[in-house]
Amino acid sequence: MIAYYLILFLFSNSLGCLKGLKETVSSDILEIGFVILSQPNQYHHNLAEQLKQNILDQELDLGYEEGGKVYKSHEDFGDVLGHWTIIPLFKKLSELKNLKWIFFLEEETRINIKEVLKIISSYNSSWDIFAGHALRDSDPTIIHHFAATDKNSVILYPHFSAGFFISFPLIMKLTGHCKDCQFSIDPKYELAKFIYETADVKMIHEPHLCLRKNIDACATWIMGEIPDCGPSISSKKVFVAVKTCKKFHKDRVKVLKNTWGSDVENLLLFSDAEDKSIPTIQLNVKNVDVGHCEKTLTILKFFDNIDILYDWLIIVDDDTLLSFQRLRKLLPCYNSTDDIVIGERYGYSISNSYGYNYPTGGSAIIFSRPILEKLVTHCQCPSIDSPDDMIIGVCLKTLNVALTHSPFFHQARPTDYSPQFLAPMKHISFHKHWMIDPYDVYREWLQDNHLVKTEHSEL
């Protein structure tokens, strides 16, 4: 009899412990706000909505009908132009109630809520905490203004797609204006720099926020493949326009034609000089060293006026390295009858209402057919050498057309990025031949199941 009551006592206590654990976890869920960095384009909006629903479903599976708060940045904080850079969001986030943590995710993030709760429970929410999967620069890079990379000076910054979290006390300290944020180039680095300079807080590396799901204890991981939205678009429906000039006909253009250019059916090269051996189309536009606004606008007018059916126009530099096959696989995710411009997104003064987002020209800019007519009608170049990509950004803002960001396009060389940033993803473009072998970069990062046609020589 004594044994019976002893067993009953132990069993009752164990139920009480389980109940206590459930109450603790439930409280944790309610104290975390999830912010998905989202976009208004329908394809990207759907990805963000699927991720939001997945988070809510996991919370329901854990037995909690009232889950945590999940926000989509473009909807819930859409009045903040630079919401994708996070820094302008802090004032809005500081006004949220009953939260101890903000957990940031991207569309490519996959998440295990149970493991997230385990991770967060190991940190003190009353402290200033900034944790994510740490990236670091191995060498000074142009996209980080050649900041020092020695052990004592290097800034660790989070891989946004692996997710990261910030405690609410720290968020309350970050609501001030960023004085050095006129240009937004690499928001993950700029965020870490801002937090360190504002609150003297360095990022903590959290290994269970994973790049790939290589252990069961991963709380997050990244889906970095080119999405499968159906059969690749026909090459006939895509035109690629290359901006070049006479002095680069024999080196940059040669690389282009010996690598990705051979995959493109509708490839047109626009230059300041006619060269029938390439061939080039000579534009009645003076060549300039920078900006190229008049050249780009003339190319847009050319394609707006041609009497050929096509869905997409891609404009690239002559030193852009591209995977055209992956680009063809990506494009079916978008509706070519909509007003769409796709590329790598940069920002100018986006903490202010007068700022704007713009697509980086070197990484390739993708235009749907309908947007061309609107751009050529409403866009003007202040000068022949105005920065073409920034002027396109100004025009898009005037037209109230949101630039669509794609993580597969890159304005710089692979060596300009943290190796761990590039590792979990497939890539569609890189830019510049400076101090690299472009053939090697193409083979290692962009080539799929076909060979470079000719052996290369040093540039």
Secondary structure, 3 states (H helix, E strand, C coil): CHHHHHHHHHHHHHHHHHHHHHHHHHHHHHCEEEEEECCCCHHHHHHHHHHHHHHHHHHHHCCCCCCCEEEEHHHHCCCCCCHHHCHHHHHHHHCCCCCCEEEEEECCEEECHHHHHHHHCCCCCCCCCEEECEECCCCCCHHHCCCCCCCCCCCCEECHHHCEEEEHHHHHCCCCCCCCCCEECCHHHHHHHHHHHHHCCCCEECCCECCCCCCCCCCEEECCCCCCCCCCCCHHHEEEEEECCHHHCCCHHHHHHHCHHHHCCCEEEEECCCCCCCCEEECCCCCCCCCEHHHHHHHHHHHHHCCCCCCEEEEEECCEEECHHHHHHHHHHCCCCCCCEEECEEEECCCCCCCEEEECHHHCEEEEHHHHHHHHHHCCCCCCCCEHHHHHHHHHHHHCCCCEECCCCCCCCHHHCCHHHHCCCCCCEEECCCCCCHHHHHHHHHCCCCCCCCCCCCC
